[in-house]
Amino acid sequence: MKIKQMSQLFFLILTLTFLTTGCGSNSSSSLLLDAKVTKVVDGDTLQVMIDGKKETIRLLLVDTPETVHPSKPVQPFGREASNFLKEELNGEEIQVELGIGERDKYGRLLAYVYHQNKMINKRLLENGLARVAYVFEPNTKYIDEFYEIQKQAQKEEIGIWSLENYATNEGFQDEWQEEVNEKESKVNSSCKIKGNINSKGEKIFHTEESPSYNVTKPEEIFCTEKEAVEAGYRAVKR
């Protein structure tokens, strides 16, 4: 009789453990809200429809350069961040993990956004298109991981980290804009060859036929390939 009672008790404990684990899993998945992206505002802000209601989402713990600020010019890598989000999310179904407190002072939802099981906040950091920013308790759930991703992007000197002292703890430095504008004006002139120094320190020039020409940020602009070679640059490998 005792053996039977012990077996029944053991079975009951197993059942309760299974149910508790199951409830925990469902609770975790229920934190993700389904939404559809209707518009990308800029690199860290988007508009969505959730349960038939229009909402604006501000991505948590990341900051991308400005493209639509009313009093600031378009900042370096702002268009790249915005275009990245547009290519990834425009018209797409996404999942939204709300932050604690949910909204900022502008009424925007604060959230982590997932597309095809990948977090967009992380992907912006991985591609050097955002910096870790606006770190306020209690919304620090992924902060350690975010800093690790940022360190790797800094090490590789990609995106915003390819410009020395541009991305800082205080934001993006506006003095870079004048230099970028000067270089872009040269690109719009008759001199079109872009000289770029990669993360390994190699000097490479890109002509308009180069596959990565449009996304290359030039250190120098040349009118002829001969000028580029004389300055120590080599042609990009195709």
CYANA upper distance limits for C-alpha pairs under 8 A (distance plus 0.5 A):
  1 MET  CA      5 GLN  CA      6.80
  2 LYS  CA      6 MET  CA      6.61
  3 ILE  CA      7 SER  CA      6.66
  4 LYS  CA      8 GLN  CA      6.76
  5 GLN  CA      9 LEU  CA      6.66
  6 MET  CA     10 PHE  CA      6.58
  7 SER  CA     11 PHE  CA      6.66
  8 GLN  CA     12 LEU  CA      6.67
  9 LEU  CA     13 ILE  CA      6.77
 10 PHE  CA     14 LEU  CA      6.80
 11 PHE  CA     15 THR  CA      6.67
 12 LEU  CA     16 LEU  CA      6.70
 13 ILE  CA     17 THR  CA      6.59
 14 LEU  CA     18 PHE  CA      6.66
 15 THR  CA     19 LEU  CA      6.67
 16 LEU  CA     20 THR  CA      6.50
 17 THR  CA     21 THR  CA      6.60
 18 PHE  CA     22 GLY  CA      6.49
 19 LEU  CA     23 CYS  CA      6.56
 20 THR  CA     24 GLY  CA      6.68
 21 THR  CA     25 SER  CA      6.77
 22 GLY  CA     26 ASN  CA      6.78
 23 CYS  CA     27 SER  CA      6.52
 24 GLY  CA     28 SER  CA      6.76
 25 SER  CA     29 SER  CA      6.88
 26 ASN  CA     30 SER  CA      6.51
 27 SER  CA     31 LEU  CA      7.22
 28 SER  CA     32 LEU  CA      8.32
 31 LEU  CA     97 GLU  CA      6.58
 31 LEU  CA     98 LEU  CA      8.00
 32 LEU  CA     95 GLN  CA      6.12
 32 LEU  CA     96 VAL  CA      5.68
 32 LEU  CA     97 GLU  CA      5.39
 32 LEU  CA     98 LEU  CA      8.12
 33 LEU  CA     50 ILE  CA      8.16
 33 LEU  CA     95 GLN  CA      5.82
 33 LEU  CA     96 VAL  CA      5.40
 33 LEU  CA     97 GLU  CA      7.07
 34 ASP  CA     50 ILE  CA      7.21
 34 ASP  CA     93 GLU  CA      7.70
 34 ASP  CA     94 ILE  CA      6.49
 34 ASP  CA     95 GLN  CA      5.22
 34 ASP  CA     96 VAL  CA      6.89
 35 ALA  CA     48 VAL  CA      6.73
 35 ALA  CA     49 MET  CA      6.05
 35 ALA  CA     50 ILE  CA      5.32
 35 ALA  CA     51 ASP  CA      7.99
 35 ALA  CA     93 GLU  CA      6.35
 35 ALA  CA     94 ILE  CA      5.83
 35 ALA  CA     95 GLN  CA      6.49
 35 ALA  CA     96 VAL  CA      7.46
 36 LYS  CA     48 VAL  CA      5.82
 36 LYS  CA     49 MET  CA      5.79
 36 LYS  CA     50 ILE  CA      7.45
 36 LYS  CA     91 GLY  CA      6.96
 36 LYS  CA     92 GLU  CA      6.20
 36 LYS  CA     93 GLU  CA      5.00
 36 LYS  CA     94 ILE  CA      6.42
 37 VAL  CA     46 LEU  CA      7.66
 37 VAL  CA     47 GLN  CA      6.48
 37 VAL  CA     48 VAL  CA      4.81
 37 VAL  CA     49 MET  CA      7.06
 37 VAL  CA     89 LEU  CA      6.86
 37 VAL  CA     90 ASN  CA      6.23
 37 VAL  CA     91 GLY  CA      5.54
 37 VAL  CA     92 GLU  CA      6.03
 37 VAL  CA     93 GLU  CA      7.01
 37 VAL  CA     94 ILE  CA      7.71
 38 THR  CA     46 LEU  CA      8.33
 38 THR  CA     47 GLN  CA      6.12
 38 THR  CA     48 VAL  CA      5.66
 38 THR  CA     49 MET  CA      7.42
 38 THR  CA     90 ASN  CA      6.92
 38 THR  CA     91 GLY  CA      6.09
 39 LYS  CA     46 LEU  CA      6.32
 39 LYS  CA     47 GLN  CA      5.53
 39 LYS  CA     48 VAL  CA      7.42
 39 LYS  CA     86 LYS  CA      8.47
 39 LYS  CA     90 ASN  CA      6.65
 39 LYS  CA     91 GLY  CA      7.98
 40 VAL  CA     45 THR  CA      6.98
 40 VAL  CA     46 LEU  CA      4.86
 40 VAL  CA     47 GLN  CA      6.71
 40 VAL  CA     82 SER  CA      7.84
 40 VAL  CA     85 LEU  CA      7.25
 40 VAL  CA     86 LYS  CA      6.32
 40 VAL  CA     89 LEU  CA      8.13
 40 VAL  CA     90 ASN  CA      7.06
 41 VAL  CA     45 THR  CA      5.89
 41 VAL  CA     46 LEU  CA      5.62
 41 VAL  CA     47 GLN  CA      7.59
 41 VAL  CA     68 VAL  CA      8.33
 41 VAL  CA     82 SER  CA      8.05
 42 ASP  CA     46 LEU  CA      7.43
 42 ASP  CA     66 GLU  CA      8.05
 42 ASP  CA     67 THR  CA      6.94
 42 ASP  CA     68 VAL  CA      7.53
 42 ASP  CA     78 GLY  CA      8.34
 42 ASP  CA     81 ALA  CA      7.83
 42 ASP  CA     82 SER  CA      5.14
 42 ASP  CA     85 LEU  CA      8.13
 43 GLY  CA     63 ASP  CA      8.47
 43 GLY  CA     64 THR  CA      6.09
 43 GLY  CA     65 PRO  CA      7.94
 43 GLY  CA     66 GLU  CA      8.49
 43 GLY  CA     78 GLY  CA      7.39
 43 GLY  CA     79 ARG  CA      8.31
 43 GLY  CA     81 ALA  CA      5.13
 43 GLY  CA     82 SER  CA      4.47
 43 GLY  CA     83 ASN  CA      7.99
 43 GLY  CA     84 PHE  CA      7.95
 43 GLY  CA     85 LEU  CA      6.54
 44 ASP  CA     58 ARG  CA      6.50
 44 ASP  CA     59 LEU  CA      5.89
 44 ASP  CA     62 VAL  CA      7.66
 44 ASP  CA     63 ASP  CA      6.86
 44 ASP  CA     64 THR  CA      6.53
 44 ASP  CA     82 SER  CA      8.17
 45 THR  CA     56 THR  CA      7.63
 45 THR  CA     57 ILE  CA      6.17
 45 THR  CA     58 ARG  CA      5.20
 45 THR  CA     59 LEU  CA      6.79
 46 LEU  CA     56 THR  CA      6.26
 46 LEU  CA     57 ILE  CA      5.86
 46 LEU  CA     58 ARG  CA      7.34
 47 GLN  CA     54 LYS  CA      7.59
 47 GLN  CA     55 GLU  CA      6.21
 47 GLN  CA     56 THR  CA      4.88
 47 GLN  CA     57 ILE  CA      6.62
 48 VAL  CA     54 LYS  CA      6.28
 48 VAL  CA     55 GLU  CA      5.83
 48 VAL  CA     56 THR  CA      6.73
 48 VAL  CA     57 ILE  CA      7.88
 49 MET  CA     53 LYS  CA      5.79
 49 MET  CA     54 LYS  CA      5.10
 49 MET  CA     55 GLU  CA      6.59
 50 ILE  CA     54 LYS  CA      6.98
 50 ILE  CA     55 GLU  CA      7.50
 55 GLU  CA    108 ARG  CA      7.62
 55 GLU  CA    109 LEU  CA      7.70
 56 THR  CA    108 ARG  CA      5.63
 56 THR  CA    109 LEU  CA      6.62
 57 ILE  CA    108 ARG  CA      5.91
 57 ILE  CA    109 LEU  CA      5.14
 57 ILE  CA    110 LEU  CA      6.42
 57 ILE  CA    111 ALA  CA      7.11
 58 ARG  CA    108 ARG  CA      6.64
 58 ARG  CA    109 LEU  CA      6.52
 58 ARG  CA    110 LEU  CA      5.63
 58 ARG  CA    111 ALA  CA      6.97
 59 LEU  CA    110 LEU  CA      6.47
 59 LEU  CA    111 ALA  CA      5.80
 59 LEU  CA    112 TYR  CA      6.33
 59 LEU  CA    113 VAL  CA      7.65
 59 LEU  CA    121 ASN  CA      7.02
 60 LEU  CA     99 GLY  CA      8.03
 60 LEU  CA    110 LEU  CA      6.20
 60 LEU  CA    111 ALA  CA      5.80
 60 LEU  CA    112 TYR  CA      6.41
 60 LEU  CA    121 ASN  CA      7.78
 60 LEU  CA    134 TYR  CA      8.27
 60 LEU  CA    139 ASN  CA      8.25
 61 LEU  CA    121 ASN  CA      8.31
 61 LEU  CA    132 VAL  CA      6.10
 61 LEU  CA    133 ALA  CA      5.67
 61 LEU  CA    134 TYR  CA      6.06
 61 LEU  CA    135 VAL  CA      6.27
 61 LEU  CA    139 ASN  CA      8.49
 61 LEU  CA    140 THR  CA      8.10
 61 LEU  CA    143 ILE  CA      7.88
 62 VAL  CA    121 ASN  CA      7.14
 62 VAL  CA    125 LEU  CA      8.22
 62 VAL  CA    130 ALA  CA      6.48
 62 VAL  CA    131 ARG  CA      6.09
 62 VAL  CA    132 VAL  CA      5.15
 62 VAL  CA    133 ALA  CA      5.58
 62 VAL  CA    134 TYR  CA      7.55
 63 ASP  CA    130 ALA  CA      5.76
 63 ASP  CA    131 ARG  CA      5.90
 63 ASP  CA    132 VAL  CA      6.88
 63 ASP  CA    133 ALA  CA      6.23
 63 ASP  CA    134 TYR  CA      8.22
 64 THR  CA     78 GLY  CA      6.97
 64 THR  CA     81 ALA  CA      7.13
 64 THR  CA    129 LEU  CA      6.72
 64 THR  CA    130 ALA  CA      4.96
 64 THR  CA    131 ARG  CA      7.10
 65 PRO  CA     74 VAL  CA      8.17
 65 PRO  CA     75 GLN  CA      5.97
 65 PRO  CA     76 PRO  CA      7.22
 65 PRO  CA     77 PHE  CA      6.80
 65 PRO  CA     78 GLY  CA      4.90
 65 PRO  CA     81 ALA  CA      8.05
 65 PRO  CA    129 LEU  CA      8.41
 65 PRO  CA    130 ALA  CA      7.81
 65 PRO  CA    172 PHE  CA      7.27
 66 GLU  CA     72 LYS  CA      7.87
 66 GLU  CA     73 PRO  CA      7.95
 66 GLU  CA     74 VAL  CA      6.11
 66 GLU  CA     75 GLN  CA      5.88
 66 GLU  CA     78 GLY  CA      5.88
 67 THR  CA     73 PRO  CA      7.52
 67 THR  CA     74 VAL  CA      4.97
 67 THR  CA     75 GLN  CA      6.95
 67 THR  CA     78 GLY  CA      5.95
 67 THR  CA     79 ARG  CA      6.92
 67 THR  CA     82 SER  CA      8.22
 68 VAL  CA     72 LYS  CA      8.40
 68 VAL  CA     74 VAL  CA      7.59
 69 HIS  CA     73 PRO  CA      7.70
 69 HIS  CA     74 VAL  CA      8.28
 74 VAL  CA     78 GLY  CA      6.84
 74 VAL  CA     79 ARG  CA      8.01
 75 GLN  CA     79 ARG  CA      8.39
 75 GLN  CA    172 PHE  CA      8.46
 75 GLN  CA    174 ASP  CA      7.96
 75 GLN  CA    177 GLN  CA      6.83
 76 PRO  CA    160 ILE  CA      8.00
 76 PRO  CA    176 TRP  CA      8.12
 76 PRO  CA    177 GLN  CA      7.21
 76 PRO  CA    180 VAL  CA      7.72
 77 PHE  CA     81 ALA  CA      6.67
 77 PHE  CA    129 LEU  CA      7.15
 77 PHE  CA    159 GLY  CA      7.26
 77 PHE  CA    160 ILE  CA      6.90
 78 GLY  CA     82 SER  CA      6.70
 78 GLY  CA    129 LEU  CA      8.31
 79 ARG  CA     83 ASN  CA      6.36
 80 GLU  CA     84 PHE  CA      6.49
 80 GLU  CA    129 LEU  CA      7.74
 81 ALA  CA     85 LEU  CA      6.91
 81 ALA  CA    124 LEU  CA      7.81
 81 ALA  CA    129 LEU  CA      5.84
 81 ALA  CA    130 ALA  CA      8.02
 82 SER  CA     86 LYS  CA      6.74
 83 ASN  CA     87 GLU  CA      6.52
 84 PHE  CA     88 GLU  CA      6.66
 85 LEU  CA     89 LEU  CA      6.22
 85 LEU  CA     90 ASN  CA      7.98
 86 LYS  CA     90 ASN  CA      5.54
 88 GLU  CA     92 GLU  CA      8.31
 89 LEU  CA     93 GLU  CA      8.23
 89 LEU  CA     94 ILE  CA      8.32
 89 LEU  CA    115 HIS  CA      8.06
 93 GLU  CA    115 HIS  CA      7.78
 94 ILE  CA    113 VAL  CA      7.39
 94 ILE  CA    114 TYR  CA      6.21
 94 ILE  CA    115 HIS  CA      5.56
 94 ILE  CA    116 GLN  CA      8.13
 95 GLN  CA    113 VAL  CA      6.41
 95 GLN  CA    114 TYR  CA      5.53
 95 GLN  CA    115 HIS  CA      7.11
 96 VAL  CA    111 ALA  CA      6.86
 96 VAL  CA    112 TYR  CA      6.48
 96 VAL  CA    113 VAL  CA      5.32
 96 VAL  CA    114 TYR  CA      6.83
 97 GLU  CA    111 ALA  CA      5.91
 97 GLU  CA    112 TYR  CA      5.57
 97 GLU  CA    113 VAL  CA      6.81
 97 GLU  CA    114 TYR  CA      8.45
 98 LEU  CA    102 GLU  CA      6.22
 98 LEU  CA    109 LEU  CA      7.66
 98 LEU  CA    110 LEU  CA      6.54
 98 LEU  CA    111 ALA  CA      4.86
 98 LEU  CA    112 TYR  CA      6.99
 99 GLY  CA    103 ARG  CA      8.47
 99 GLY  CA    109 LEU  CA      8.50
 99 GLY  CA    110 LEU  CA      6.00
 99 GLY  CA    111 ALA  CA      5.65
 99 GLY  CA    112 TYR  CA      7.91
 99 GLY  CA    139 ASN  CA      6.47
100 ILE  CA    138 PRO  CA      7.08
100 ILE  CA    139 ASN  CA      6.51
102 GLU  CA    109 LEU  CA      5.91
102 GLU  CA    110 LEU  CA      5.78
102 GLU  CA    111 ALA  CA      7.79
103 ARG  CA    107 GLY  CA      5.92
103 ARG  CA    108 ARG  CA      5.71
103 ARG  CA    109 LEU  CA      4.97
103 ARG  CA    110 LEU  CA      5.87
104 ASP  CA    108 ARG  CA      6.06
104 ASP  CA    109 LEU  CA      7.21
104 ASP  CA    110 LEU  CA      7.11
112 TYR  CA    119 MET  CA      7.36
112 TYR  CA    120 ILE  CA      7.87
112 TYR  CA    121 ASN  CA      6.88
113 VAL  CA    119 MET  CA      6.17
113 VAL  CA    120 ILE  CA      6.12
113 VAL  CA    121 ASN  CA      7.24
114 TYR  CA    118 LYS  CA      5.76
114 TYR  CA    119 MET  CA      4.86
114 TYR  CA    120 ILE  CA      6.29
115 HIS  CA    119 MET  CA      6.99
115 HIS  CA    120 ILE  CA      7.37
118 LYS  CA    123 ARG  CA      8.27
119 MET  CA    123 ARG  CA      6.99
120 ILE  CA    124 LEU  CA      6.75
121 ASN  CA    125 LEU  CA      7.21
122 LYS  CA    126 GLU  CA      6.62
122 LYS  CA    146 PHE  CA      7.20
122 LYS  CA    149 ILE  CA      7.94
123 ARG  CA    127 ASN  CA      6.69
124 LEU  CA    128 GLY  CA      6.87
124 LEU  CA    129 LEU  CA      5.62
124 LEU  CA    130 ALA  CA      6.00
125 LEU  CA    129 LEU  CA      6.40
125 LEU  CA    130 ALA  CA      5.59
125 LEU  CA    131 ARG  CA      6.86
125 LEU  CA    132 VAL  CA      8.16
125 LEU  CA    146 PHE  CA      7.93
125 LEU  CA    149 ILE  CA      6.88
125 LEU  CA    150 GLN  CA      6.27
125 LEU  CA    153 ALA  CA      7.65
126 GLU  CA    149 ILE  CA      6.47
126 GLU  CA    150 GLN  CA      7.29
126 GLU  CA    152 GLN  CA      8.16
126 GLU  CA    153 ALA  CA      6.49
127 ASN  CA    153 ALA  CA      7.41
127 ASN  CA    158 ILE  CA      7.37
127 ASN  CA    159 GLY  CA      7.12
128 GLY  CA    150 GLN  CA      8.07
128 GLY  CA    153 ALA  CA      6.10
128 GLY  CA    154 GLN  CA      8.15
128 GLY  CA    157 GLU  CA      8.41
128 GLY  CA    158 ILE  CA      5.78
128 GLY  CA    159 GLY  CA      4.81
128 GLY  CA    160 ILE  CA      6.09
128 GLY  CA    161 TRP  CA      7.00
129 LEU  CA    159 GLY  CA      6.12
129 LEU  CA    160 ILE  CA      6.52
130 ALA  CA    160 ILE  CA      7.75
131 ARG  CA    150 GLN  CA      7.42
131 ARG  CA    167 ALA  CA      7.69
132 VAL  CA    146 PHE  CA      7.34
132 VAL  CA    147 TYR  CA      7.30
132 VAL  CA    150 GLN  CA      7.68
133 ALA  CA    169 ASN  CA      7.95
135 VAL  CA    139 ASN  CA      7.69
135 VAL  CA    140 THR  CA      7.08
135 VAL  CA    143 ILE  CA      8.39
136 PHE  CA    140 THR  CA      7.19
142 TYR  CA    146 PHE  CA      6.64
143 ILE  CA    147 TYR  CA      6.71
144 ASP  CA    148 GLU  CA      6.91
145 GLU  CA    149 ILE  CA      6.83
146 PHE  CA    150 GLN  CA      6.69
147 TYR  CA    151 LYS  CA      6.64
148 GLU  CA    152 GLN  CA      7.01
149 ILE  CA    153 ALA  CA      6.98
150 GLN  CA    154 GLN  CA      6.64
151 LYS  CA    155 LYS  CA      6.61
152 GLN  CA    156 GLU  CA      6.76
153 ALA  CA    157 GLU  CA      6.48
153 ALA  CA    158 ILE  CA      6.38
153 ALA  CA    161 TRP  CA      7.58
154 GLN  CA    158 ILE  CA      7.28
154 GLN  CA    161 TRP  CA      5.92
154 GLN  CA    162 SER  CA      8.49
156 GLU  CA    199 SER  CA      6.59
157 GLU  CA    161 TRP  CA      5.28
157 GLU  CA    162 SER  CA      5.10
157 GLU  CA    199 SER  CA      6.35
158 ILE  CA    162 SER  CA      5.65
158 ILE  CA    199 SER  CA      8.20
159 GLY  CA    163 LEU  CA      8.33
160 ILE  CA    166 TYR  CA      7.44
160 ILE  CA    167 ALA  CA      6.80
161 TRP  CA    166 TYR  CA      7.81
161 TRP  CA    167 ALA  CA      7.23
162 SER  CA    199 SER  CA      8.45
163 LEU  CA    167 ALA  CA      8.32
165 ASN  CA    173 GLN  CA      8.04
166 TYR  CA    172 PHE  CA      6.00
166 TYR  CA    173 GLN  CA      5.65
166 TYR  CA    176 TRP  CA      7.19
167 ALA  CA    171 GLY  CA      6.46
167 ALA  CA    172 PHE  CA      5.21
167 ALA  CA    173 GLN  CA      7.14
168 THR  CA    172 PHE  CA      6.62
168 THR  CA    173 GLN  CA      8.00
174 ASP  CA    178 GLU  CA      8.29
175 GLU  CA    179 GLU  CA      7.85
176 TRP  CA    180 VAL  CA      6.73
177 GLN  CA    181 ASN  CA      6.50
178 GLU  CA    182 GLU  CA      6.73
179 GLU  CA    183 LYS  CA      6.84
180 VAL  CA    184 GLU  CA      6.58
181 ASN  CA    185 SER  CA      6.58
182 GLU  CA    186 LYS  CA      6.99
183 LYS  CA    187 VAL  CA      6.89
183 LYS  CA    218 PRO  CA      7.61
183 LYS  CA    219 GLU  CA      8.47
183 LYS  CA    220 GLU  CA      7.97
183 LYS  CA    221 ILE  CA      7.66
184 GLU  CA    188 ASN  CA      6.79
185 SER  CA    189 SER  CA      6.92
186 LYS  CA    190 SER  CA      8.09
186 LYS  CA    191 CYS  CA      6.79
186 LYS  CA    192 LYS  CA      7.90
186 LYS  CA    221 ILE  CA      7.25
187 VAL  CA    191 CYS  CA      6.52
187 VAL  CA    192 LYS  CA      5.56
187 VAL  CA    193 ILE  CA      8.18
187 VAL  CA    194 LYS  CA      8.35
187 VAL  CA    221 ILE  CA      7.51
188 ASN  CA    192 LYS  CA      7.82
190 SER  CA    223 CYS  CA      7.44
191 CYS  CA    221 ILE  CA      7.12
191 CYS  CA    222 PHE  CA      6.14
191 CYS  CA    223 CYS  CA      4.54
191 CYS  CA    224 THR  CA      7.97
192 LYS  CA    207 THR  CA      7.38
192 LYS  CA    208 GLU  CA      7.56
192 LYS  CA    221 ILE  CA      7.18
192 LYS  CA    222 PHE  CA      6.98
192 LYS  CA    223 CYS  CA      6.58
193 ILE  CA    205 PHE  CA      7.08
193 ILE  CA    206 HIS  CA      6.23
193 ILE  CA    207 THR  CA      5.40
193 ILE  CA    208 GLU  CA      7.59
193 ILE  CA    221 ILE  CA      6.15
193 ILE  CA    222 PHE  CA      5.43
193 ILE  CA    223 CYS  CA      6.57
193 ILE  CA    224 THR  CA      7.34
193 ILE  CA    225 GLU  CA      7.71
193 ILE  CA    228 ALA  CA      8.35
194 LYS  CA    205 PHE  CA      5.88
194 LYS  CA    206 HIS  CA      5.61
194 LYS  CA    207 THR  CA      7.11
194 LYS  CA    213 TYR  CA      8.21
194 LYS  CA    216 THR  CA      7.97
194 LYS  CA    217 LYS  CA      8.12
194 LYS  CA    218 PRO  CA      5.59
194 LYS  CA    219 GLU  CA      7.93
194 LYS  CA    220 GLU  CA      6.64
194 LYS  CA    221 ILE  CA      5.43
194 LYS  CA    222 PHE  CA      6.93
195 GLY  CA    203 LYS  CA      7.39
195 GLY  CA    204 ILE  CA      6.26
195 GLY  CA    205 PHE  CA      4.76
195 GLY  CA    206 HIS  CA      6.95
195 GLY  CA    218 PRO  CA      5.74
195 GLY  CA    219 GLU  CA      6.16
195 GLY  CA    220 GLU  CA      5.37
195 GLY  CA    221 ILE  CA      6.39
195 GLY  CA    222 PHE  CA      7.74
195 GLY  CA    228 ALA  CA      7.51
195 GLY  CA    233 TYR  CA      7.39
196 ASN  CA    203 LYS  CA      6.36
196 ASN  CA    204 ILE  CA      5.84
196 ASN  CA    205 PHE  CA      6.51
196 ASN  CA    206 HIS  CA      8.27
196 ASN  CA    216 THR  CA      7.72
196 ASN  CA    217 LYS  CA      7.21
196 ASN  CA    218 PRO  CA      5.49
196 ASN  CA    219 GLU  CA      5.76
196 ASN  CA    220 GLU  CA      7.43
197 ILE  CA    201 GLY  CA      6.09
197 ILE  CA    202 GLU  CA      5.88
197 ILE  CA    203 LYS  CA      5.09
197 ILE  CA    204 ILE  CA      6.66
197 ILE  CA    219 GLU  CA      7.50
198 ASN  CA    202 GLU  CA      6.01
198 ASN  CA    203 LYS  CA      7.32
198 ASN  CA    204 ILE  CA      8.04
202 GLU  CA    233 TYR  CA      8.37
203 LYS  CA    232 GLY  CA      7.13
203 LYS  CA    233 TYR  CA      5.10
203 LYS  CA    234 ARG  CA      6.85
204 ILE  CA    233 TYR  CA      5.44
204 ILE  CA    234 ARG  CA      5.36
204 ILE  CA    235 ALA  CA      6.14
204 ILE  CA    236 VAL  CA      6.16
205 PHE  CA    228 ALA  CA      7.17
205 PHE  CA    233 TYR  CA      6.33
205 PHE  CA    234 ARG  CA      6.35
205 PHE  CA    235 ALA  CA      5.61
205 PHE  CA    236 VAL  CA      6.48
206 HIS  CA    210 SER  CA      6.11
206 HIS  CA    212 SER  CA      8.21
206 HIS  CA    213 TYR  CA      6.37
206 HIS  CA    216 THR  CA      8.43
206 HIS  CA    235 ALA  CA      6.98
206 HIS  CA    236 VAL  CA      6.49
207 THR  CA    213 TYR  CA      7.12
208 GLU  CA    213 TYR  CA      6.33
208 GLU  CA    214 ASN  CA      8.42
209 GLU  CA    213 TYR  CA      7.67
210 SER  CA    236 VAL  CA      7.81
210 SER  CA    238 ARG  CA      8.02
211 PRO  CA    238 ARG  CA      8.25
212 SER  CA    216 THR  CA      6.65
222 PHE  CA    227 GLU  CA      6.62
222 PHE  CA    228 ALA  CA      6.45
223 CYS  CA    227 GLU  CA      7.47
224 THR  CA    228 ALA  CA      7.20
225 GLU  CA    229 VAL  CA      6.73
226 LYS  CA    230 GLU  CA      6.62
227 GLU  CA    231 ALA  CA      6.76
228 ALA  CA    232 GLY  CA      7.11
228 ALA  CA    233 TYR  CA      5.85
228 ALA  CA    234 ARG  CA      7.85
229 VAL  CA    233 TYR  CA      5.34
229 VAL  CA    234 ARG  CA      6.41
